[in-house]
């Protein structure tokens, strides 16, 4: 069995504690098929194995708590610790992308990385902590974004209970396309600013 199959099997047997643990770990930055888990949890709720409101509440709390852990470690652990962690789990490129996103969009970047560009979420936590982004603002945008993310994915799983794998794959691919478009837009904007004085002269 793959790790994904094992997680889904554990979700069926143990329910909410497994959902909480997986979402928490993913939010801190450990790669797991979190999209699939959320969609599957929504499907299980539709089938009556879980209660929909409990799935949404537990997943939202776990996501926000994981983000706060990532933010706290980054803010008080410093860039040296983060560089060491990112080297081990291949996060250097994502750190740069997340830094570009947070510099460009600030609090809105935190919000968007919760539900629209979820692959960058843990790395935005890191860059927000390193950059000493105000914790109260981070918490506000984090809660708003994570609750929206959980609701979207769980409700999709609930509505399309018989197509869990397909929905999760579509959402995962779409997220990476959006990441690429945002990075390309930021780089393009910087290039325009660099060459603007030359053209005006």
N, C-alpha and C positions, 0 to 999 in steps of 0.2 A: 504493500500500500504506500502511496505517495504521502507526503506530509499533509497535503490538502485533504486527501481522503481520510487520514487519521483525525484531522481537526474536525471535519464534518461528522465523522462517526462519533467523536467525543461530544460534539454539540447535540447530536440526537440523544445520546445517553444522559449527559449531565446538564445540558441546557444552559441556563443563565450564567453560572460560574465560569464555564468555558468561554462563553461569549464575552464576558467581562475581561477575562485574562487575555484573550487574543487581541481584543480592541486596545487594551492598555499597552500591551507589548508593541503592537504596531505603531501606536501613537508616539511611543518613546523613540522608535526608529528601527526596530527589528523587522526585517521584511517577512511578511506573511500574506497570504491571499485574503486580505481583509475585506475587499469588495465582495468576494464570493461568500464570505462568512455572513456579512450583513444581509445580502440578498437571500441566502439560504435561511437565515433566521426569520426573515419576513415570510418565506414560503412555509416554514414550520408553524408560524403563527396562523397562517391561513388554514393549515391542516388541523389546527387545534392542539398541536403539541406544546405550544407556548402561547402566552397572552401578548397581544400586540403592544399594549401600552408598557408592559414590563420590558419587552425587547428594546423599545425606543428609549426608555428611561435608563436601563442598565448600560446600553451601548453608548449613550450620550455622556453619562457620568464617567465611564471608563475612558472615552476619547479625550474628554477635557482633562481628566486627572493625568493621563499619559502626556498630554501636551505640557501641562504645568511642570511635570518632572523634567521633560526635555528642556524647557525654558530655564528652570532653576539650575540644572546641572551646567548649562551653558553660561548662565549669568555669573554663577559663583565658582564654577570650575575653571573658567577661563578658556582662551583659544587653544592653549597647548593641549589640554585634555581633549577638546573637540577634534583637533587635528589628528590626535592619536586614534580616537575612535573612528573617525571618518576614513582614515587610511585602512583600517582593518575591515571595514564593511563597504569599501568602495564608494565613499560619499563625497569625494573632492569636487567632482563636476556638479553634483546636486547642491553642494554648499554655495558654489559660485552662482548657480542659477537662482537659488533662494535669496542670496544677498542682493542680486539685481532686482528681484521681485519686491523685496522689502524696502529697498532704497527708493524704488520708483513709486510704490503704492502705499507704503507705510501700513496703517491699520487695515485698509482695504485689502492689502496683500495677505495679511493674516487671515482675514475673512474668506477670501477667494481660495486660499490654499487648503482650507478645511473641506470644501465641497466641490470646487470646480477643477482645481489642479492638485488633487489629493496626493500624488506622488511626491510633491515638494513639501507637504505639510510638516513632517518631522524636521526637515532642514530649515524651514522658516522658523520653527521653534528655536532652533539652534542660533540662527542669525539674529533673531529678536533678543535672545538672552545675551549674546555677545555684545550686541549694540546697545544694551541697557534700555531697550524699549520699555516705556512705563508699564509695570505689571498690571495695574488696574485696566488700562486700555487693552492690553494683550488679552486679559481674561474676558473682557466684554466681547471683543471680536471673535475670540476663540469659542465661547459658548454659543454665540449666534451662528457661527459657521458650522460647528460640529453638530448641533441639533438639526440644522437644515440638512447636512450631509446624511446623518443617520435616518432621518425621516424619508428622504428621497430614495435611498437604497433599500430600506426595509419595506417601504410601500411598494416599490417596484417588484420586490420579491413576493410580496403579498398578492399583488395584482396578476403577476405572471408566474404563478407557483410552479407550473410545469415546464418552465424554460429558464431555470436558475442559472445554469452554466453559460448559456448564450447571452443572457442579460449582463452577467458579470464580466464576460469577455468584451462585450461592446463598450461597457462603461470604462473598463480599464484601458482599452485602446484609445477611446475618446479623450481620456484624461491626458495621456501622453501626447496626443496631437495638439491639445490646447497648450501644454507646457512648451512644445516646440514653437508654436505660433507666438506665444508671449515672449520667449527668449529672442526669436527672430525680430519681433517688433521693437524690443528694447535695444538690441544691437543696431538695427536700422536707424532708430532715432538718434543713437549716439553718433553713428557715422554721419548723419545729416548735420548734426551740430558741429562735428569736427570740421567738415568741409564747407559749412556755411560762410565763415569769414573769407575763405579763399574766393568763393563765388561772388560775394558782395564787393570784394576788392577789385 
